[in-house]
Amino acid sequence: MTYIPNPLIIPIGLIAGILIAAPVGPVNVLCIQRAIERGFWGGIAASIGSVMGDGLIALCAGLSVGTLSGAVQTHRAIIQLCGGVALIVFGLRLYFSPPRLKMAGEAEATARLRDFAWDIPQTFFLTVTNPGAVLGLIAVFGGISTFVEVHSTIDVLLMVAAIVAGSMLWWITLSNLIGRYRHQIDMRRLHAINRIAGFLLGLFGAVLIAEVIWKAGRF
């Protein structure tokens, strides 16, 4: 007999996806900055990498929560150092890069996702190298069982798809909203936004590295 997954998985997964995407973190800061500077497709390109990272983590968590959590804990220091260095590099680049509103006017209408495709692997890497976010997503996925039963592989795949759809819905809505009003921002304000975003990315990276050093010094 064909197994029919629990239909409650879809709304629960959509809500979980939105809740995962909404909190402000280093990747969110970068996605918002890209939407302000490059418009709708810039925000979407950056967010796709984040959503793909979240989806991969959710899939691994659903198939083997304990194994993934243990692996992250075992190699947390290395993962965290890589993520911290990457955040500092991206932050410095953004902080010192000259501001520019790309695809302004009629040229914006011809912009497509491929024009900003390089942002996808960047945000994907930042997402999967943030052990705090990885463990948090594992905890969220495990907590979903409080509201709906997730037993079979089909249930897991449906839940992951719903989480990805919820996160993507959040970013489409936010990128569209930013894209509508971003041209009201002049170059001086964009420069300030870039410097603030770059500083925050660098700060997030420094905190990750400092935590590793502090924990290593305790042993």
ZIWOLIN-V79504 format. One line per field, one symbol per residue. ss: DSSP state (a for helix, b for strand, c for the rest). Layout:
ss: ???
This chain:
ss: cccccccaaaaaaaaaaaaaaacccaaaaaaaaaaaaacaaaaaaaaaaaaaaaaaaaaaaaacaaaaaaaaaacaaaaaaaaaaaaaaaaaaaaaccccccccaaaaaaccaaaacaaaaaaaaaaaccaaaaaaaaaaaaaaaaccccccaaaaaaaaaaaaaaaaaaaaaaaaaaaaaaaaccaaaaaaaaaaaaaaaaaaaaaaaaaaaaaaacc
